[in-house]
Amino acid sequence: MRNKIFIKKIHHLKTYLIVGFFCMFYGTIFSQNQKISDSLKIELKENSYTKIEKLKILEDIAFEETNAEEIIIYSNLLIKNAKEIDSIRLEYSGYFQLGNAYRLKSDLKQALENYFVALKITVDMQAIPKQAKVKIAIADAYSIMGDSKNAVSYYRNSINLLKNEKEEFRIDLASAQLNLGDEYFNQQKLDSALFYFNESGKLFKAADYKIGEAYNLGNVGLVYAEKGQHTKAEKNLNEAIKVLTENEDYYPICVYLNAIADIYYDKNEVRKALQFANRSLKLAKEYGLKEQIRDGYLKLSTIYEKIGQYKNSFKLYKKHISYRDSVNNITVVQEVANAKTKYEITLAKEKAKFQLEKKQTEVDLLNQEKKTQNSIATAIGLALLLIILLAFSLYKRNKYVVKTGKIIQEEKNRSDILLRNILPAETAKELKEKGSVKAKKFDCVSVMFTDFKGFTEFSESLSPEELVKSIDFYFSKFDEIIEKYGLEKIKTVGDAYMCAGGLPFPSEIHPYKIALAALEIIDFVKETNNINDKKTALEIRVGINTGSVVAGVVGTKKFAYDIWGDTVNLASRMESSGEVGRINISESTYNILSKYKELKFEFRGKIEVKGKGKVKMYFVDKIS
């Protein structure tokens, strides 16, 4: 599992490079123009064209369209018509744009499926530049998925293909090298990242491509920052910002300003760090860069958290969450409310209609009284028939009301169960009663992290369905174990699992309970490995730390119960500094657990931890 703090520092750049440099390569999905697309749709509808002309228009619409669903529709039309006239080039274009559309929808599995079909066609066509183009798209998709091994492989392959191509593909080659360098940066292979950044920089300079040079300067600056060479880092980042400002390219400027904020924070110049972070957020707001507004709030929240200003940190973190794209976990509740409102409107309309019909009936009867007895009898008969129909309608409507009420109650019960699964019972109750949850500080909480070693290699041997099934098998058992010991599951991130003891209800023995749960998790993984094939066996690390945390619910569209504080960060370090098959605990946890005679401890000495210096650590186990 990647270092969590490191991910925060590079996440913004990663997002930008994937989006920004992909647009340099053949002007793909991120160079669309909706006005052109709309104009072409009208043109296609109002005029008649030959099949070839129609195909070209369909291709242009799929290329210029910004709505993912519309891209899918026109790409499928393009593929269908291309097959009819046996045009493999246009068929390739259709599958490639389909991949781009699904990537816009974040459906990376579907995106990859279509990219691979496009790749096969380019191989059959022996179209080397197009092969490289598709392979960079595939590499980007794997990179977003966190599959660095495949991302690196496809970036390298595209680079090898482009090296032998004409000079006109120089910028494309540089873009691929830059993205590969970024992937190595994500893996903290800083020397490899620097090598490819330098290679791409030479090509950008030779092509006099200023924007590319600016991105390259910024990336090199980030490498220097990670290496602790702050002077070089700041020089490169400021030069990149200068060029990007001249070109009015504000998205990466926000990223690099945040990077400079990190540099000043590492130099203990907190005021300057806050100045640069605020400058980045202000710029993002000025130009409506929602992703950078989101990340700007997160950067400020992180700085305030590190200097102990938890109130400001939590306030900014809530603003960060409000900008984050998410799926609403309580959609069911809203749908039920909407259904109820719709039903009440329908009922009111039907009632008004009934009153109108009744009044009309009375008028008809008065008119009929002026006619002959036969006519009166006929009118009475019609009135009786109408009453019967109305009675039947009322009976059916009453059944509908009863049935709808039952459905509403069932959906309410389902939404309550869903809320209890997302949040602790006490927190869920407070949220339903008050509409919000106050953040709380707990003075003594034990936090546990687990992580599987070699999970990436393990996942490569499985299909997506088998991978999800495998993770669910382990995490379901972990859920069962922590529930047994009265602990609170916080979240899972990839193959990492996080839980805590001592909240939302304080307990004096929570460190002991979390230690027993950790030992049971270790035993379960070992027993599972004894049954499984060695090739599919997984090894696990566990880390525990005890201390104070702040806990609360964040989000307005997607509720999430989470905990913050230095205790959480150190617990993560306990896991990453441990050994497979062992439970690594901090000194604060050891001081509490040492009184339990059934536990034995192994002092590991003081071990260097990033941002903490040397920290005492212990292994804990049960006495046989």
N, C-alpha and C positions, 0 to 999 in steps of 0.2 A: 504494500500500500504506500502511496506517495505521502511524503511529509505534508501535513495539512497546512502549516504556515507557508510553506513554499508554494503550494497551490494558490493561496490567496494572492501571493505577490505576482504570479505570472498569468493568472486566469484572464485578466483583461487583455494582455498581449496575445494570448492564444486565440481568443475569440476574434481579435482584430485581424491577425495574420491569416487565419483560415478564410475569413470573409474578404479581406482586403487584397491579398495576393491571388486568391482564386479569380478575382475579377480581372487581373492583368493577363491571365492566361486565356487567350482567345476571346475575351469579352463574354464570359459565360453569364450565369443567372443573375449576377449582381450588377449587370449593366443594362437592365431592362428599362423600357420606356412605355408606360401604360397608355399614353396618348397615341403613340404609333400603333400599339396593339388594337386599341378601340377603333382607330381609323381603318385599319386593315380588315377588321370584322365587318364593318359597314360596307367596305369595298367588295368583300367576298359575298355578302348577302345581296347586294343590289346589282351586281354585274355577272355575266356568264363568262367563264374562262375554260381554256383547255385543261386537260388533266394535269399536265406539267405545270402550267401557270397556277392552278389551284394548289398543287402540292407546295410550290414555292411560297405562296401566301400563308398556307398553314404552318410551314416551317418558321416564317417570320413572326407570325402571331405567337407561336409557342416560345420563340426566343425573346420577344419583347414583353410578353405578359408578366404581370407582377403577382397575380393571384394564383396560388398553388393549384387550387381546384380547376381553374380555367386552363392552366398549363397542362394538367393531366388530360382534360377533355381534348384539347387540340393536338397534343402529342399522340394520343391514341388514334385520332382521325388521320394524322400524318402517317403513322405506322401502317394502318389499314390500307390507305390509298397507295402508299409506297410499295406494299407487297403486291397489290393488283398490277402495277406496271413493272414490277421486279427492279425497283431502284434501291439498291442496298445502301447507297450513300444517304438517301433521305430516311431510310429505315433506321440507320445508325443515329441520325440526328434526332429522330423521334424518341428512341430509347434513352439517348443521353439527356434530353430535356425532361423525360419522365423521371430519371434519376435525380435531376436538379430539383424538380417539383417536390418529390418525396423528401429530399433533404431540407427544403424550405419548411416542410411540415414536421421536421425532426423525426420522420419515420426512416431511420437509417438502414434498417433491414431491407425495406422495399427499395430504397435508393440504391443500395449495393447490388441487389438483384438486377435492376435495370442497367446499372453501369457495367456489370459483367456481360450482359447480352451485347451492349454497345461495344465492349472491348473485343468480344469474339468476332463481331462484324469487321472491326478495324484490322484485326489480324488477317481475316480472309481477304480484305481489300489490300493488304500490305501497305497501309497508310501509316507510316511511322509517326509523324507529328500528331495525328489523331489518337494513336495508341498512347502516346505520352500524355496527351490531354486527358484521356479517360483515366489513366493510371494516377495522375495527380488528383483527380476528383475522388477516386477510390481511396487514395492515401489520406486525403482530407477527412473523408467519412470515418475511416478507422481512427484517425487522430481524435476526432470529436468523441468517438466511443471509448477512448482511453486505451485502444489496442495499439500501443507504441510499436510493437514488433512488426506487425503488418504495415503500419503507416511508414516506418523507416524502409521496409522492403520495397514498397511501391514507389516511394519518393526516389530511392536509389535507381530503381529500374527506369523510371521516367528520365532521370538525369543521364543515364547511359544511352538512352535512345536519342536524346536531344543533342548530345555531344557531337554526334556525327552529322547533324543537320546543318542547313545553310545558316549564314549569319543573321538572317531575318528572324530566327528563333532564339536570338541571344537573350532577350528579355524574358522569354518563357523559361529558358534554362536557368537564368538567375533567380526567377521566382521559385522554381522547384528547389534550388539549392537553399534559398532563404527559408522555405517551409521545412526542409529537412533539418537545417540548423535549429529552427525553433523547436522541432520535435526532440532533438538532442538536449536542448535547453530544458525542456520539460522533465527530462530524465536526469538532469543535473550533470550531464556529460559535457561540462563547460568547454573543454578544449576542442572536442568535436564540433560543438555548436559554433565556437569562434572560427574554426577552420572554414566551415561552410558559409558563415556570414562574410568572411573575408573573400572567399571565392565569388560569391554573388555580388559583393561590392565592386570587385574588379570589372565584372560584366556590366553592371549598371553604369559605372563610370565611363567605360568604353562606349556605351550606347548613349551617353549623356542623358540618362534617365534620372532626373533630379528627385522625383518622388521615391524611386527605388533606392537611390543613395541615402535619402533621409531615413527611410525605414531601416536600412542597413546600419546606419549610424546609431539609431535608437536601440536596435537589438544588441549591437556590440556594447553599447553603454550598459544595458541590462546585465550582460555577462560580467562586465567589470564590477558592477554593483554587487553581483552575487559572489564574486571573488574577493570582495572587500576593498577593491582598488577605487575608492570613492572619487578621487580627483579625476581620473580618466573617465569614470562612469558619468560624472556630472558634465564634463566637457563634451562627450559624445551626445548625451541626451539634449543638452542645450543647443548644439549645432543642428540636431535633427528637428527640434522644435522651431528653430529659426526658419529652416527651409519649408517645413510643413505650414507654418504661419503664412509665408509668402504665397503658398499654393492653396491657402484656405482649406486645408485638410485637417479638420479639428478633432476628429475621432482619435487618431493616434497621439495627438498633442495631450489629450486628457490622460492617456495611458502613461506617457512619459513623465508628465507632471507628478503623477502618483508614484512613479518609480523614484523620482528625485525626493519626494516626501519620505520614502523608505530610507534613502541614503542619509538624510538629515536625522531621521529617527535613530538609525544605527549609530550616528555620531553623537547621540544624546542632545541634539539641538531640536527639542520638541516643538518650540515656537515656530521655527522655520519649516519643520515637517508639516505642521498644521496649516501654515501659509500656503504651501504648494498643494496640499490636498484640497484646501478650500478653493484655490485658484482653478484646479481641475474641475471641481464640482460646479463652480460659477460658469465656466466655459461650456460645460455640458448642458447646463440649464439654458444658457443663452442661445445655443444652436439646437435645442430639443433632442439631444442625444440620450435617449432613455436608458440604454445599457450603461453608458458612462455615468449618468445620474445615479443609477442603481449602485454601480461600483464605487462612485465617489462617496456615497453615504456609508458604504461598507468600510472603505479605507479610513474615514474619519472615526467610525465606530470602533475599529480595531485599535487606532492610536489612543483614543480616550480609554478604551478597556485596559491597554497596557500600562497607562499611567494612573490607573485606579479610579478614573472618573466614570463609574459604572452607570450613573443616572444618564449622563450625556451619551454614553456608549449605547445604552439600551434604546434611548429615544431615536438616535440615528439609525440603529439597526432596524427598528420598526419602519422607518422611512425607506430603508433599503428593501425590505420585504415588500412594501407596497408597490415597488417598481419591478419586482421580479415576476416573470411569466410563470403562471402556475395553474394547476387544475383545482377547482374548488372542491374540497373534501366534503362539503355539506350541500352539494347540488341537490340531493334528494329532498332536503328540507325546503329549498326554494321552489322546486318543481311542485311539491305538494301544495305550498302556499298559492302558487300560480293556478294550479288546478282548482283549488277551492274558490279563488276569486272568479275564475271563468265560470264555474258552476253557479255561483251566486248571481252573476250577470244573466246567465241563461235562464235561471229560475225566475228572475224579475221580469224578463222579456215575455216568458210564457204566461206569467200571472197577468201582465198587462194585456196580452193577447186574449186570454180567457175573459177578462173583464169586458174587452171590446166585443168579443163574440156574444157574450151574454146580453150586453146592451142592445146589440143588433137583433138578437133573437126577440127581445121584448118589443122592439120597434116593429118587427115583422108580425108579431102576434097582434099588436094594436091595429095594424093595417088590415090583417086578415078578419078582424072582428067586423069590419065594415062590409065584408063580402057575405056571400051566401053561407048557409050552414055547412054545405059540402066543403066550401073553401076553408071554413073554420076547422072542420074535422081534419082536413089535409094538413093545415098549418100545425094543429096540435100533434098530429102524427110525426111531422117533420121535427117539431120541437122535442118530442120524446126521443126520437132517434138521435138528435144532436146531444141531448142530455146523457143518453147512454154512451155515446162516443166520448163526451167530455169526462164522464165518470171513469170510463176505461182508460182515458188518457191520464186522469189524475191517479188512478191506481198504478199505472205503469211508472208515472213520475215519482210516486211515493216509493216504489220498489227501487227506482234509480237513486233516490235520495238516501235510502237505507244502505244500498250497496256502495255508493260513493263515500258515505260516512265511514263505512267499514274499511274501505281502501285507504282513506285519509288516515284513519287510526293506525292501520298496519304500517303505512309509510312513515308515520310519526315514530312508531316503535322502532322501525328499521333505522331511522336517522339517529334516534337516541343510542341505539346499539353501536352505530358507526362512530358517533361522537365519543362514546366510552372506550372504543378501541383506539382512537387517536389520542385521547387525553386521559390522565388519571381521573378517577371517579370524582374526587373532591373538586378538581379543576373544571371538569365537565359540568358539574352542578353549578359552580360559580358562574361559568360562561352562560349557561342557559338562563339563570336568574337575573344576572346583572348585565349581560351583553358584552362583558369584557372581563379580563383576569388581571389582577394586580401582580406585578413581579414580586417575588419573595426571596429574601436572603436566608440561606441555611448555613449555620456555622460549622456543622460537621456532617459531611456527606462523603461516601466512598464511591469513586467512579472507576468503572472497569472498561477497558478496550480489548477486543480480540481481533486478530488478523491472520489470514491464511498465508503461509509462505509459498511462493511459487504458484500463486493462483493463476497468473496470466498464462504460464506454460500449461497448467492443468486445463484451462478453459479452451485452449486451442485444439485439444483432442476431442471436444464435445460439440454437438450441434447446439444452437441457441436454446432449443426446447430442453435438451438434456442438462445444459448449464443451469438454467433457471430451476429445474427440478432438483438438481444437486444442492444448490444454495438453499432452496426451500427446505430440503431434508435437514440440513445442519441447523439453519436458523429456527425452524419449528421446534427442534429439540432444545435449542438454547432458550427459546421462549418458555418452554415447559419447565426448564430447570430454574430460571429466575423467578417464575411465578411460584414455584415450590418454596423458594426462600423469601418470598415477599419483597422482591426487588422491583424496580421500575425500569422497563425498557425505554430508552430515549430515542434511538434511531439506528438505522443501518445505512452505510454508505459503501456501495459496491460489495466487497467481501469483508468489510469491517463491521463489527457489532459493538454497540455502546449501551451500557446500562448503569444504574446507580442505586445505592442503598442509602436510607436515611431521609428520603423525601418521597411523596409530599408530607409523610408523617415521620417526625424525628424518632430515632430508635438508638438505644445505647449499644446494641450488639450488631449493628448493620455491617461493620468491617468483618466480623466473624462470619456472618451470613454470606457476604459477597465472596469471601475466601473459599467457603465450602462450595458455593456455586461454581467458582472458577475451577476448583479441583474436579468437580463432577463433569464440567465441560471438557477438561483435558482428558479425563478417563473415557468419556464418550467418543471423542475424536480418535483416541488410540484404539479403542475396541472396533470402531468402524474401519480403521486402516488395516487391522488384522483380518477383517473379512474381505475387504476389497482387494482388487489387483494392485500390486505395488505401483504400477504406472499411474493409477488414478488415486493413490493415497494422498491425503492432504495433511500438512503439518501446521500447527497453530501456535501463535504467541499470545500471551495474556499479560496485561499490565494493569496495576491497581494503584490509586493514590487517594489519600483522604485529606479533606480540608473544606474550606468554605466555598460555596457557589451561589450564583444568582439564577433562579429558575422562573420561567414564565412562559406565556403563550404569545407568539408573534404572528403577524399576518392579519389582513382584513378579508382576503379571499380564500386563503388556505391556512387553517389553523395548524400550528405546529408547537408542541411542548418541547422546550429545549433548556439547556443549562449552559452558563458561561462562567468564566473565571480562570485564574491561574491554575487552580486545582485540576480543571479539565485538561488544560494544555500539558501539565506535568504527567497526568495519567496516560495521555497519548505517548509521551516520551518514554514512560515505563514500558509500554508495549513495544515500541520500535527499538528500544535498547535491550530487550530481553532475548531469550533463546527459545527455539522451537520446543514445544512440549513442556515448557516451564512457566511458572507464574512469577513475574518480576514485580516487586512492591517497593514503595517509597519508604523513607524513614518514618514519616508520620503514620503510615499504616502499620509498619512493624511495631512501633511503640505501643499501639493498641492491641495488636494480635499476640504480642510476646507472652501475655499472661495465660494464653490457652495452651495447656500441656499437651493436647493431642496434635499440635502443629509443631513442625520443626523448621528451622530457618538456616539459610546459608548466606553469610555476609559476602557481598561481591566487591566491597570496597567503594571508593568514590569514582564515578564514571562521568566523563564529559557529556554534557547535554547542551544542545544549541540554545543560546539565549539564557541559560541558567548557570553555566559554569559546571563545576564538579558536584555531583549529587550522590549521596549514599543510596545504595540499592541492595535488596535482599531477594533471594529466592525463597518461596514458601512451599511446604509440602506436608502431607499427613504422615504421622509416625505410623509405620506399618504394624 
